[in-house]
Amino acid sequence: MREAEAGLAAKDLCRRHGFSEASYYLRNSKFGGMSVSDAKKLRQLEIENARLKKLLADTLLETQVSCEALRRKW
């Protein structure tokens, strides 16, 4: 990213480091203008968000199974 900001063409940068231009532009749209510490914080927040989503899905599934079990008894 810093090499691109310094004026190196994206095509040359991608060829030098061995990744596609699409990958470069995708990464640039997500992390462009961020410092390394900001990118690390963003990644940690994404991991935490995924963990919480999984926890919520498990809880909702448990609740649904419990409700169906109670309906069958009555």
C-alpha positions in Angstrom: 0.0 0.0 0.0 2.8 2.4 0.9 4.6 1.6 -2.4 1.4 2.5 -4.3 1.0 5.7 -2.3 4.6 6.5 -3.2 3.7 6.5 -6.9 4.3 2.9 -8.0 1.6 1.7 -10.5 -0.8 -0.9 -9.2 0.0 -3.2 -12.1 3.7 -3.1 -11.4 3.2 -3.5 -7.6 1.0 -6.6 -8.1 3.4 -8.2 -10.5 6.3 -7.6 -8.1 4.6 -9.1 -5.1 2.6 -11.8 -7.0 -1.0 -11.0 -6.4 -3.8 -10.0 -8.7 -5.0 -6.4 -9.3 -8.4 -7.4 -8.1 -7.0 -8.4 -4.8 -5.1 -5.2 -4.6 -8.2 -3.0 -5.2 -10.3 -5.1 -2.8 -7.7 -4.7 -0.1 -7.3 -1.0 -0.8 -11.0 -0.4 -0.6 -11.1 -2.1 2.8 -7.8 -0.9 4.4 -6.8 2.1 2.3 -5.7 5.0 4.4 -5.6 3.0 7.7 -2.5 2.6 9.8 -1.3 -0.9 10.7 -2.7 -0.5 14.3 -6.1 0.5 12.9 -6.1 -2.5 10.6 -5.3 -4.8 13.5 -8.1 -3.3 15.6 -10.5 -3.8 12.7 -9.5 -7.4 12.3 -9.9 -8.0 16.1 -13.4 -6.5 15.9 -14.3 -8.6 13.0 -13.2 -11.8 14.9 -15.2 -10.7 17.9 -18.3 -9.9 15.8 -18.1 -13.4 14.2 -17.9 -15.0 17.6 -20.9 -13.1 18.9 -22.9 -13.9 15.8 -22.2 -17.6 16.3 -23.1 -17.4 19.9 -26.4 -15.7 19.0 -27.2 -18.3 16.4 -26.5 -21.1 18.9 -28.8 -19.5 21.4 -31.6 -19.0 18.9 -31.3 -22.6 17.8 -31.4 -23.8 21.4 -34.5 -21.7 22.1 -36.3 -23.0 19.0 -35.6 -26.6 19.8 -36.8 -26.0 23.4 -40.1 -24.4 22.1 -40.7 -27.3 19.8 -40.1 -29.9 22.5 -42.6 -28.1 24.8 -45.2 -28.0 22.1 -45.0 -31.7 21.6 -45.5 -32.5 25.3 -48.8 -30.5 25.5 
